[in-house]
Amino acid sequence: MTHAEATDAEQEPTTGYGWCSWHDGMSRTIRLIQVQEQGSGPGGSLFACAPCRETHHLVPLADLPDE
Ligand SMILES: [Zn+2]
């Protein structure tokens, strides 16, 4: 009996269901994105879904390197 490496728990732990601020809709692949203040917006943090993260090259806050 071989114990296969279970990979069904390999989902991104911080992915959740929520509102994507980029396409203005709900998604189940929401992740927290750090938005740098640009002076023209409220700044702070927003959430983006997986497709929008690829389209806009967004980096999840949890994936940013520690400084
Ligand atoms: Zn989106």
N, CA, C, O and the ligand as a Tripos MOL2 file, in Angstrom:
@<TRIPOS>MOLECULE
protein
  269   267    68     0     0
PROTEIN
NO_CHARGES

@<TRIPOS>ATOM
      1 N           0.8490   -1.1870    0.0000 N.3       1 MET1
      2 CA          0.0000    0.0000    0.0000 C.3       1 MET1
      3 C           0.8850    1.2380    0.0000 C.2       1 MET1
      4 O           1.5690    1.5500    0.9750 O.2       1 MET1
      5 N           0.8450    1.9100   -1.1030 N.am      2 THR2
      6 CA          1.6900    3.0880   -1.2560 C.3       2 THR2
      7 C           0.9520    4.3530   -0.8270 C.2       2 THR2
      8 O          -0.2060    4.5920   -1.1670 O.2       2 THR2
      9 N           1.6770    5.1240   -0.0800 N.am      3 HIS3
     10 CA          1.0660    6.3890    0.3580 C.3       3 HIS3
     11 C           1.4220    7.4990   -0.6420 C.2       3 HIS3
     12 O           2.5140    8.0660   -0.6130 O.2       3 HIS3
     13 N           0.4810    7.7760   -1.5050 N.am      4 ALA4
     14 CA          0.7210    8.8150   -2.5100 C.3       4 ALA4
     15 C           0.7400   10.1840   -1.8370 C.2       4 ALA4
     16 O           0.0360   10.4370   -0.8590 O.2       4 ALA4
     17 N           1.5520   11.0340   -2.3860 N.am      5 GLU5
     18 CA          1.6250   12.3710   -1.8200 C.3       5 GLU5
     19 C           0.3330   13.1290   -2.1050 C.2       5 GLU5
     20 O          -0.0150   13.4120   -3.2510 O.2       5 GLU5
     21 N          -0.3300   13.4290   -1.0690 N.am      6 ALA6
     22 CA         -1.5990   14.1320   -1.2220 C.3       6 ALA6
     23 C          -1.3580   15.6040   -1.5390 C.2       6 ALA6
     24 O          -0.6560   16.3200   -0.8240 O.2       6 ALA6
     25 N          -1.9580   16.0090   -2.6160 N.am      7 THR7
     26 CA         -1.7790   17.4100   -3.0100 C.3       7 THR7
     27 C          -3.1130   18.1460   -3.0430 C.2       7 THR7
     28 O          -3.2170   19.2630   -3.5500 O.2       7 THR7
     29 N          -4.1110   17.5010   -2.4980 N.am      8 ASP8
     30 CA         -5.4250   18.1450   -2.5640 C.3       8 ASP8
     31 C          -5.5410   19.2930   -1.5710 C.2       8 ASP8
     32 O          -6.5400   20.0110   -1.5540 O.2       8 ASP8
     33 N          -4.5240   19.4590   -0.7550 N.am      9 ALA9
     34 CA         -4.5590   20.5610    0.2070 C.3       9 ALA9
     35 C          -3.5770   21.6550   -0.2100 C.2       9 ALA9
     36 O          -3.0900   22.4360    0.6080 O.2       9 ALA9
     37 N          -3.3110   21.6780   -1.4990 N.am     10 GLU10
     38 CA         -2.2940   22.5970   -1.9780 C.3      10 GLU10
     39 C          -2.8920   23.9290   -2.4290 C.2      10 GLU10
     40 O          -2.2100   24.7520   -3.0400 O.2      10 GLU10
     41 N          -4.1410   24.1240   -2.1270 N.am     11 GLN11
     42 CA         -4.7590   25.3850   -2.5050 C.3      11 GLN11
     43 C          -4.1430   26.5250   -1.7110 C.2      11 GLN11
     44 O          -3.6490   26.3430   -0.5980 O.2      11 GLN11
     45 N          -4.1860   27.6750   -2.3000 N.am     12 GLU12
     46 CA         -3.6390   28.8250   -1.6070 C.3      12 GLU12
     47 C          -4.4660   29.0860   -0.3420 C.2      12 GLU12
     48 O          -5.6790   29.2800   -0.4210 O.2      12 GLU12
     49 N          -3.8230   29.0910    0.7920 N.am     13 PRO13
     50 CA         -4.5460   29.1850    2.0610 C.3      13 PRO13
     51 C          -5.2640   30.5130    2.2390 C.2      13 PRO13
     52 O          -6.2390   30.6020    2.9860 O.2      13 PRO13
     53 N          -4.7920   31.5240    1.5680 N.am     14 THR14
     54 CA         -5.3860   32.8370    1.7900 C.3      14 THR14
     55 C          -6.4430   33.1670    0.7440 C.2      14 THR14
     56 O          -7.0150   34.2570    0.7460 O.2      14 THR14
     57 N          -6.6970   32.1990   -0.1610 N.am     15 THR15
     58 CA         -7.7120   32.4430   -1.1780 C.3      15 THR15
     59 C          -9.0890   32.2770   -0.5700 C.2      15 THR15
     60 O          -9.3440   31.3390    0.1850 O.2      15 THR15
     61 N          -9.9600   33.1870   -0.9050 N.am     16 GLY16
     62 CA        -11.2880   33.1170   -0.3170 C.3      16 GLY16
     63 C         -12.3430   33.6830   -1.2460 C.2      16 GLY16
     64 O         -12.0720   34.0700   -2.3820 O.2      16 GLY16
     65 N         -13.5460   33.7170   -0.7230 N.am     17 TYR17
     66 CA        -14.6700   34.2210   -1.5010 C.3      17 TYR17
     67 C         -14.9110   35.6680   -1.1250 C.2      17 TYR17
     68 O         -15.0680   36.0000    0.0500 O.2      17 TYR17
     69 N         -14.9390   36.5180   -2.1190 N.am     18 GLY18
     70 CA        -15.1370   37.9180   -1.7980 C.3      18 GLY18
     71 C         -15.2700   38.7730   -3.0350 C.2      18 GLY18
     72 O         -15.4840   38.2800   -4.1430 O.2      18 GLY18
     73 N         -15.1410   40.0450   -2.8210 N.am     19 TRP19
     74 CA        -15.3680   41.0240   -3.8830 C.3      19 TRP19
     75 C         -14.0530   41.4100   -4.5350 C.2      19 TRP19
     76 O         -13.0970   41.8060   -3.8670 O.2      19 TRP19
     77 N         -14.0270   41.2850   -5.8670 N.am     20 CYS20
     78 CA        -12.8540   41.7190   -6.6110 C.3      20 CYS20
     79 C         -13.0260   43.1840   -6.9890 C.2      20 CYS20
     80 O         -14.0010   43.5600   -7.6400 O.2      20 CYS20
     81 N         -12.0920   43.9810   -6.5840 N.am     21 SER21
     82 CA        -12.1970   45.4150   -6.8400 C.3      21 SER21
     83 C         -11.7820   45.7710   -8.2610 C.2      21 SER21
     84 O         -11.9490   46.9130   -8.6900 O.2      21 SER21
     85 N         -11.2450   44.8060   -8.9880 N.am     22 TRP22
     86 CA        -10.7550   45.1160  -10.3350 C.3      22 TRP22
     87 C         -11.8460   44.9100  -11.3720 C.2      22 TRP22
     88 O         -12.0050   45.7330  -12.2730 O.2      22 TRP22
     89 N         -12.5950   43.8280  -11.2590 N.am     23 HIS23
     90 CA        -13.6650   43.6220  -12.2430 C.3      23 HIS23
     91 C         -15.0380   43.8550  -11.6130 C.2      23 HIS23
     92 O         -16.0720   43.6000  -12.2300 O.2      23 HIS23
     93 N         -15.0240   44.3400  -10.3850 N.am     24 ASP24
     94 CA        -16.2750   44.6820   -9.6900 C.3      24 ASP24
     95 C         -17.2430   43.5090   -9.6700 C.2      24 ASP24
     96 O         -18.3590   43.5970  -10.1810 O.2      24 ASP24
     97 N         -16.8050   42.4310   -9.0830 N.am     25 GLY25
     98 CA        -17.6780   41.2690   -8.9810 C.3      25 GLY25
     99 C         -17.1650   40.3060   -7.9370 C.2      25 GLY25
    100 O         -16.0420   40.4290   -7.4490 O.2      25 GLY25
    101 N         -18.0150   39.3350   -7.5990 N.am     26 MET26
    102 CA        -17.6250   38.3510   -6.6130 C.3      26 MET26
    103 C         -16.7700   37.2720   -7.2590 C.2      26 MET26
    104 O         -16.9130   36.9780   -8.4460 O.2      26 MET26
    105 N         -15.8820   36.6880   -6.4690 N.am     27 SER27
    106 CA        -15.0490   35.6070   -6.9620 C.3      27 SER27
    107 C         -14.6850   34.7020   -5.8060 C.2      27 SER27
    108 O         -14.6790   35.1100   -4.6450 O.2      27 SER27
    109 N         -14.3790   33.4480   -6.1560 N.am     28 ARG28
    110 CA        -13.9590   32.5040   -5.1110 C.3      28 ARG28
    111 C         -12.4500   32.3910   -5.0700 C.2      28 ARG28
    112 O         -11.9120   31.5480   -4.3510 O.2      28 ARG28
    113 N         -11.7620   33.2190   -5.8250 N.am     29 THR29
    114 CA        -10.2910   33.1730   -5.8340 C.3      29 THR29
    115 C          -9.7160   34.4890   -5.3470 C.2      29 THR29
    116 O          -8.6530   34.9230   -5.7910 O.2      29 THR29
    117 N         -10.4180   35.1030   -4.4460 N.am     30 ILE30
    118 CA        -10.0120   36.4080   -3.9340 C.3      30 ILE30
    119 C          -8.7720   36.2990   -3.0500 C.2      30 ILE30
    120 O          -8.6510   35.4200   -2.1960 O.2      30 ILE30
    121 N          -7.8750   37.2190   -3.2930 N.am     31 ARG31
    122 CA         -6.7220   37.3230   -2.3920 C.3      31 ARG31
    123 C          -6.4640   38.7960   -2.1050 C.2      31 ARG31
    124 O          -6.7710   39.6760   -2.9100 O.2      31 ARG31
    125 N          -5.9000   39.0290   -0.9500 N.am     32 LEU32
    126 CA         -5.6070   40.4010   -0.5430 C.3      32 LEU32
    127 C          -4.4320   40.9490   -1.3410 C.2      32 LEU32
    128 O          -3.3690   40.3330   -1.4210 O.2      32 LEU32
    129 N          -4.6460   42.0980   -1.9200 N.am     33 ILE33
    130 CA         -3.5940   42.7380   -2.7090 C.3      33 ILE33
    131 C          -3.2100   44.0480   -2.0380 C.2      33 ILE33
    132 O          -4.0630   44.8390   -1.6340 O.2      33 ILE33
    133 N          -1.9280   44.2500   -1.9340 N.am     34 GLN34
    134 CA         -1.4900   45.5180   -1.3810 C.3      34 GLN34
    135 C          -1.4490   46.5600   -2.4780 C.2      34 GLN34
    136 O          -0.8060   46.3750   -3.5110 O.2      34 GLN34
    137 N          -2.1390   47.6480   -2.2410 N.am     35 VAL35
    138 CA         -2.1780   48.7170   -3.2200 C.3      35 VAL35
    139 C          -1.3720   49.8900   -2.6950 C.2      35 VAL35
    140 O          -1.6520   50.4430   -1.6320 O.2      35 VAL35
    141 N          -0.3870   50.2410   -3.4550 N.am     36 GLN36
    142 CA          0.4520   51.3550   -3.0270 C.3      36 GLN36
    143 C          -0.2920   52.6660   -3.2340 C.2      36 GLN36
    144 O          -0.9840   52.8690   -4.2320 O.2      36 GLN36
    145 N          -0.1300   53.5140   -2.2890 N.am     37 GLU37
    146 CA         -0.7970   54.8060   -2.3720 C.3      37 GLU37
    147 C          -0.2620   55.5910   -3.5710 C.2      37 GLU37
    148 O           0.9460   55.7420   -3.7570 O.2      37 GLU37
    149 N          -1.1960   56.0790   -4.3690 N.am     38 GLN38
    150 CA         -0.7980   56.8130   -5.5620 C.3      38 GLN38
    151 C          -1.2970   58.2530   -5.5110 C.2      38 GLN38
    152 O          -1.1930   58.9810   -6.4990 O.2      38 GLN38
    153 N          -1.8200   58.6550   -4.4000 N.am     39 GLY39
    154 CA         -2.2060   60.0530   -4.2410 C.3      39 GLY39
    155 C          -3.5810   60.3860   -4.7630 C.2      39 GLY39
    156 O          -4.1730   61.3850   -4.3550 O.2      39 GLY39
    157 N          -4.1070   59.5560   -5.6720 N.am     40 SER40
    158 CA         -5.3960   59.8920   -6.2770 C.3      40 SER40
    159 C          -6.5060   58.9680   -5.7910 C.2      40 SER40
    160 O          -7.6510   59.0820   -6.2290 O.2      40 SER40
    161 N          -6.1730   58.0620   -4.8950 N.am     41 GLY41
    162 CA         -7.1760   57.1160   -4.4290 C.3      41 GLY41
    163 C          -7.1240   56.9820   -2.9270 C.2      41 GLY41
    164 O          -6.2990   57.6050   -2.2580 O.2      41 GLY41
    165 N          -8.0050   56.1700   -2.4110 N.am     42 PRO42
    166 CA         -8.0340   55.9750   -0.9660 C.3      42 PRO42
    167 C          -6.8380   55.1920   -0.4580 C.2      42 PRO42
    168 O          -6.5380   55.2300    0.7350 O.2      42 PRO42
    169 N          -6.1550   54.4890   -1.3350 N.am     43 GLY43
    170 CA         -5.0140   53.7020   -0.9170 C.3      43 GLY43
    171 C          -5.4310   52.5120   -0.0890 C.2      43 GLY43
    172 O          -6.5920   52.1030   -0.1060 O.2      43 GLY43
    173 N          -4.4760   51.9570    0.6380 N.am     44 GLY44
    174 CA         -4.7950   50.8220    1.4760 C.3      44 GLY44
    175 C          -4.7440   49.5200    0.6990 C.2      44 GLY44
    176 O          -3.9510   49.3620   -0.2290 O.2      44 GLY44
    177 N          -5.5990   48.5930    1.0910 N.am     45 SER45
    178 CA         -5.5550   47.2810    0.4830 C.3      45 SER45
    179 C          -6.8670   46.9690   -0.2170 C.2      45 SER45
    180 O          -7.9390   47.3920    0.2150 O.2      45 SER45
    181 N          -6.7590   46.2220   -1.3010 N.am     46 LEU46
    182 CA         -7.9250   45.7880   -2.0420 C.3      46 LEU46
    183 C          -7.8120   44.2930   -2.2920 C.2      46 LEU46
    184 O          -6.7640   43.6880   -2.0650 O.2      46 LEU46
    185 N          -8.9020   43.7060   -2.7620 N.am     47 PHE47
    186 CA         -8.9090   42.2860   -3.0530 C.3      47 PHE47
    187 C          -9.0770   42.0690   -4.5520 C.2      47 PHE47
    188 O          -9.8310   42.7820   -5.2140 O.2      47 PHE47
    189 N          -8.3730   41.0840   -5.0730 N.am     48 ALA48
    190 CA         -8.4620   40.7740   -6.4910 C.3      48 ALA48
    191 C          -8.5580   39.2680   -6.6960 C.2      48 ALA48
    192 O          -8.0020   38.4810   -5.9290 O.2      48 ALA48
    193 N          -9.2840   38.8820   -7.7580 N.am     49 CYS49
    194 CA         -9.4230   37.4700   -8.0650 C.3      49 CYS49
    195 C          -8.2340   37.0000   -8.9020 C.2      49 CYS49
    196 O          -7.4190   37.8130   -9.3360 O.2      49 CYS49
    197 N          -8.1360   35.7140   -9.1230 N.am     50 ALA50
    198 CA         -6.9850   35.1520   -9.8380 C.3      50 ALA50
    199 C          -6.8450   35.7050  -11.2510 C.2      50 ALA50
    200 O          -5.7470   36.1250  -11.6160 O.2      50 ALA50
    201 N          -7.9020   35.7270  -12.0690 N.am     51 PRO51
    202 CA         -7.7610   36.2600  -13.4320 C.3      51 PRO51
    203 C          -7.3200   37.7140  -13.4390 C.2      51 PRO51
    204 O          -6.5090   38.1090  -14.2760 O.2      51 PRO51
    205 N          -7.8330   38.5040  -12.5330 N.am     52 CYS52
    206 CA         -7.4450   39.9090  -12.4930 C.3      52 CYS52
    207 C          -6.0080   40.0530  -12.0140 C.2      52 CYS52
    208 O          -5.3030   40.9720  -12.4300 O.2      52 CYS52
    209 N          -5.5710   39.1520  -11.1440 N.am     53 ARG53
    210 CA         -4.1820   39.2300  -10.6860 C.3      53 ARG53
    211 C          -3.2350   38.9900  -11.8470 C.2      53 ARG53
    212 O          -2.1810   39.6190  -11.9400 O.2      53 ARG53
    213 N          -3.6210   38.0640  -12.7450 N.am     54 GLU54
    214 CA         -2.7610   37.8080  -13.8970 C.3      54 GLU54
    215 C          -2.8260   38.9660  -14.8800 C.2      54 GLU54
    216 O          -1.8070   39.3910  -15.4240 O.2      54 GLU54
    217 N          -4.0160   39.4640  -15.0990 N.am     55 THR55
    218 CA         -4.1880   40.5420  -16.0780 C.3      55 THR55
    219 C          -3.4450   41.7990  -15.6660 C.2      55 THR55
    220 O          -2.8320   42.4780  -16.4890 O.2      55 THR55
    221 N          -3.5140   42.0930  -14.3780 N.am     56 HIS56
    222 CA         -2.9260   43.3570  -13.9110 C.3      56 HIS56
    223 C          -1.5940   43.1560  -13.1950 C.2      56 HIS56
    224 O          -1.0280   44.0930  -12.6310 O.2      56 HIS56
    225 N          -1.1080   41.9210  -13.2270 N.am     57 HIS57
    226 CA          0.1880   41.6310  -12.6050 C.3      57 HIS57
    227 C           0.1980   42.0470  -11.1310 C.2      57 HIS57
    228 O           1.1170   42.7110  -10.6530 O.2      57 HIS57
    229 N          -0.8340   41.6390  -10.4520 N.am     58 LEU58
    230 CA         -0.9440   41.9940   -9.0390 C.3      58 LEU58
    231 C          -0.2520   40.9310   -8.1960 C.2      58 LEU58
    232 O          -0.2940   39.7430   -8.5160 O.2      58 LEU58
    233 N           0.3690   41.3610   -7.1450 N.am     59 VAL59
    234 CA          1.0610   40.4430   -6.2420 C.3      59 VAL59
    235 C           0.3030   40.3970   -4.9240 C.2      59 VAL59
    236 O           0.1530   41.4190   -4.2550 O.2      59 VAL59
    237 N          -0.1730   39.2180   -4.5510 N.am     60 PRO60
    238 CA         -0.8610   39.0970   -3.2660 C.3      60 PRO60
    239 C           0.0240   39.5660   -2.1200 C.2      60 PRO60
    240 O           1.2390   39.3710   -2.1240 O.2      60 PRO60
    241 N          -0.6000   40.1690   -1.1710 N.am     61 LEU61
    242 CA          0.1540   40.7090   -0.0380 C.3      61 LEU61
    243 C           0.9750   39.6260    0.6490 C.2      61 LEU61
    244 O           2.0950   39.8690    1.0980 O.2      61 LEU61
    245 N           0.4020   38.4330    0.7250 N.am     62 ALA62
    246 CA          1.0970   37.3300    1.4110 C.3      62 ALA62
    247 C           2.3070   36.8380    0.6250 C.2      62 ALA62
    248 O           3.1790   36.1670    1.1750 O.2      62 ALA62
    249 N           2.3580   37.1790   -0.6820 N.am     63 ASP63
    250 CA          3.4640   36.7240   -1.5090 C.3      63 ASP63
    251 C           4.5860   37.7410   -1.5980 C.2      63 ASP63
    252 O           5.6370   37.4660   -2.1770 O.2      63 ASP63
    253 N           4.3700   38.8960   -1.0360 N.am     64 LEU64
    254 CA          5.4110   39.9090   -1.0640 C.3      64 LEU64
    255 C           6.5410   39.5000   -0.1310 C.2      64 LEU64
    256 O           6.2940   38.9720    0.9540 O.2      64 LEU64
    257 N           7.7630   39.7390   -0.5450 N.am     65 PRO65
    258 CA          8.9090   39.3930    0.3280 C.3      65 PRO65
    259 C           8.9800   40.3280    1.5300 C.2      65 PRO65
    260 O           8.6410   41.5090    1.4580 O.2      65 PRO65
    261 N           9.4220   39.7620    2.6060 N.am     66 ASP66
    262 CA          9.5920   40.5880    3.8090 C.3      66 ASP66
    263 C          10.7810   41.5320    3.6290 C.2      66 ASP66
    264 O          11.7990   41.1990    3.0240 O.2      66 ASP66
    265 N          10.6010   42.6840    4.1690 N.am     67 GLU67
    266 CA         11.7000   43.6450    4.0660 C.3      67 GLU67
    267 C          12.1970   43.9990    5.4470 C.2      67 GLU67
    268 O          13.1240   44.7970    5.5830 O.2      67 GLU67
    269 ZN        -11.4170   40.1190  -10.7050 Zn       68 ZN68
@<TRIPOS>BOND
     1     1     2 1
     2     2     3 1
     3     3     4 2
     4     3     5 am
     5     5     6 1
     6     6     7 1
     7     7     8 2
     8     7     9 am
     9     9    10 1
    10    10    11 1
    11    11    12 2
    12    11    13 am
    13    13    14 1
    14    14    15 1
    15    15    16 2
    16    15    17 am
    17    17    18 1
    18    18    19 1
    19    19    20 2
    20    19    21 am
    21    21    22 1
    22    22    23 1
    23    23    24 2
    24    23    25 am
    25    25    26 1
    26    26    27 1
    27    27    28 2
    28    27    29 am
    29    29    30 1
    30    30    31 1
    31    31    32 2
    32    31    33 am
    33    33    34 1
    34    34    35 1
    35    35    36 2
    36    35    37 am
    37    37    38 1
    38    38    39 1
    39    39    40 2
    40    39    41 am
    41    41    42 1
    42    42    43 1
    43    43    44 2
    44    43    45 am
    45    45    46 1
    46    46    47 1
    47    47    48 2
    48    47    49 am
    49    49    50 1
    50    50    51 1
    51    51    52 2
    52    51    53 am
    53    53    54 1
    54    54    55 1
    55    55    56 2
    56    55    57 am
    57    57    58 1
    58    58    59 1
    59    59    60 2
    60    59    61 am
    61    61    62 1
    62    62    63 1
    63    63    64 2
    64    63    65 am
    65    65    66 1
    66    66    67 1
    67    67    68 2
    68    67    69 am
    69    69    70 1
    70    70    71 1
    71    71    72 2
    72    71    73 am
    73    73    74 1
    74    74    75 1
    75    75    76 2
    76    75    77 am
    77    77    78 1
    78    78    79 1
    79    79    80 2
    80    79    81 am
    81    81    82 1
    82    82    83 1
    83    83    84 2
    84    83    85 am
    85    85    86 1
    86    86    87 1
    87    87    88 2
    88    87    89 am
    89    89    90 1
    90    90    91 1
    91    91    92 2
    92    91    93 am
    93    93    94 1
    94    94    95 1
    95    95    96 2
    96    95    97 am
    97    97    98 1
    98    98    99 1
    99    99   100 2
   100    99   101 am
   101   101   102 1
   102   102   103 1
   103   103   104 2
   104   103   105 am
   105   105   106 1
   106   106   107 1
   107   107   108 2
   108   107   109 am
   109   109   110 1
   110   110   111 1
   111   111   112 2
   112   111   113 am
   113   113   114 1
   114   114   115 1
   115   115   116 2
   116   115   117 am
   117   117   118 1
   118   118   119 1
   119   119   120 2
   120   119   121 am
   121   121   122 1
   122   122   123 1
   123   123   124 2
   124   123   125 am
   125   125   126 1
   126   126   127 1
   127   127   128 2
   128   127   129 am
   129   129   130 1
   130   130   131 1
   131   131   132 2
   132   131   133 am
   133   133   134 1
   134   134   135 1
   135   135   136 2
   136   135   137 am
   137   137   138 1
   138   138   139 1
   139   139   140 2
   140   139   141 am
   141   141   142 1
   142   142   143 1
   143   143   144 2
   144   143   145 am
   145   145   146 1
   146   146   147 1
   147   147   148 2
   148   147   149 am
   149   149   150 1
   150   150   151 1
   151   151   152 2
   152   151   153 am
   153   153   154 1
   154   154   155 1
   155   155   156 2
   156   155   157 am
   157   157   158 1
   158   158   159 1
   159   159   160 2
   160   159   161 am
   161   161   162 1
   162   162   163 1
   163   163   164 2
   164   163   165 am
   165   165   166 1
   166   166   167 1
   167   167   168 2
   168   167   169 am
   169   169   170 1
   170   170   171 1
   171   171   172 2
   172   171   173 am
   173   173   174 1
   174   174   175 1
   175   175   176 2
   176   175   177 am
   177   177   178 1
   178   178   179 1
   179   179   180 2
   180   179   181 am
   181   181   182 1
   182   182   183 1
   183   183   184 2
   184   183   185 am
   185   185   186 1
   186   186   187 1
   187   187   188 2
   188   187   189 am
   189   189   190 1
   190   190   191 1
   191   191   192 2
   192   191   193 am
   193   193   194 1
   194   194   195 1
   195   195   196 2
   196   195   197 am
   197   197   198 1
   198   198   199 1
   199   199   200 2
   200   199   201 am
   201   201   202 1
   202   202   203 1
   203   203   204 2
   204   203   205 am
   205   205   206 1
   206   206   207 1
   207   207   208 2
   208   207   209 am
   209   209   210 1
   210   210   211 1
   211   211   212 2
   212   211   213 am
   213   213   214 1
   214   214   215 1
   215   215   216 2
   216   215   217 am
   217   217   218 1
   218   218   219 1
   219   219   220 2
   220   219   221 am
   221   221   222 1
   222   222   223 1
   223   223   224 2
   224   223   225 am
   225   225   226 1
   226   226   227 1
   227   227   228 2
   228   227   229 am
   229   229   230 1
   230   230   231 1
   231   231   232 2
   232   231   233 am
   233   233   234 1
   234   234   235 1
   235   235   236 2
   236   235   237 am
   237   237   238 1
   238   238   239 1
   239   239   240 2
   240   239   241 am
   241   241   242 1
   242   242   243 1
   243   243   244 2
   244   243   245 am
   245   245   246 1
   246   246   247 1
   247   247   248 2
   248   247   249 am
   249   249   250 1
   250   250   251 1
   251   251   252 2
   252   251   253 am
   253   253   254 1
   254   254   255 1
   255   255   256 2
   256   255   257 am
   257   257   258 1
   258   258   259 1
   259   259   260 2
   260   259   261 am
   261   261   262 1
   262   262   263 1
   263   263   264 2
   264   263   265 am
   265   265   266 1
   266   266   267 1
   267   267   268 2
@<TRIPOS>SUBSTRUCTURE
     1 MET1         2 RESIDUE 1 A MET
     2 THR2         6 RESIDUE 1 A THR
     3 HIS3        10 RESIDUE 1 A HIS
     4 ALA4        14 RESIDUE 1 A ALA
     5 GLU5        18 RESIDUE 1 A GLU
     6 ALA6        22 RESIDUE 1 A ALA
     7 THR7        26 RESIDUE 1 A THR
     8 ASP8        30 RESIDUE 1 A ASP
     9 ALA9        34 RESIDUE 1 A ALA
    10 GLU10       38 RESIDUE 1 A GLU
    11 GLN11       42 RESIDUE 1 A GLN
    12 GLU12       46 RESIDUE 1 A GLU
    13 PRO13       50 RESIDUE 1 A PRO
    14 THR14       54 RESIDUE 1 A THR
    15 THR15       58 RESIDUE 1 A THR
    16 GLY16       62 RESIDUE 1 A GLY
    17 TYR17       66 RESIDUE 1 A TYR
    18 GLY18       70 RESIDUE 1 A GLY
    19 TRP19       74 RESIDUE 1 A TRP
    20 CYS20       78 RESIDUE 1 A CYS
    21 SER21       82 RESIDUE 1 A SER
    22 TRP22       86 RESIDUE 1 A TRP
    23 HIS23       90 RESIDUE 1 A HIS
    24 ASP24       94 RESIDUE 1 A ASP
    25 GLY25       98 RESIDUE 1 A GLY
    26 MET26      102 RESIDUE 1 A MET
    27 SER27      106 RESIDUE 1 A SER
    28 ARG28      110 RESIDUE 1 A ARG
    29 THR29      114 RESIDUE 1 A THR
    30 ILE30      118 RESIDUE 1 A ILE
    31 ARG31      122 RESIDUE 1 A ARG
    32 LEU32      126 RESIDUE 1 A LEU
    33 ILE33      130 RESIDUE 1 A ILE
    34 GLN34      134 RESIDUE 1 A GLN
    35 VAL35      138 RESIDUE 1 A VAL
    36 GLN36      142 RESIDUE 1 A GLN
    37 GLU37      146 RESIDUE 1 A GLU
    38 GLN38      150 RESIDUE 1 A GLN
    39 GLY39      154 RESIDUE 1 A GLY
    40 SER40      158 RESIDUE 1 A SER
    41 GLY41      162 RESIDUE 1 A GLY
    42 PRO42      166 RESIDUE 1 A PRO
    43 GLY43      170 RESIDUE 1 A GLY
    44 GLY44      174 RESIDUE 1 A GLY
    45 SER45      178 RESIDUE 1 A SER
    46 LEU46      182 RESIDUE 1 A LEU
    47 PHE47      186 RESIDUE 1 A PHE
    48 ALA48      190 RESIDUE 1 A ALA
    49 CYS49      194 RESIDUE 1 A CYS
    50 ALA50      198 RESIDUE 1 A ALA
    51 PRO51      202 RESIDUE 1 A PRO
    52 CYS52      206 RESIDUE 1 A CYS
    53 ARG53      210 RESIDUE 1 A ARG
    54 GLU54      214 RESIDUE 1 A GLU
    55 THR55      218 RESIDUE 1 A THR
    56 HIS56      222 RESIDUE 1 A HIS
    57 HIS57      226 RESIDUE 1 A HIS
    58 LEU58      230 RESIDUE 1 A LEU
    59 VAL59      234 RESIDUE 1 A VAL
    60 PRO60      238 RESIDUE 1 A PRO
    61 LEU61      242 RESIDUE 1 A LEU
    62 ALA62      246 RESIDUE 1 A ALA
    63 ASP63      250 RESIDUE 1 A ASP
    64 LEU64      254 RESIDUE 1 A LEU
    65 PRO65      258 RESIDUE 1 A PRO
    66 ASP66      262 RESIDUE 1 A ASP
    67 GLU67      266 RESIDUE 1 A GLU
    68 ZN68       269 GROUP 0 **** ****
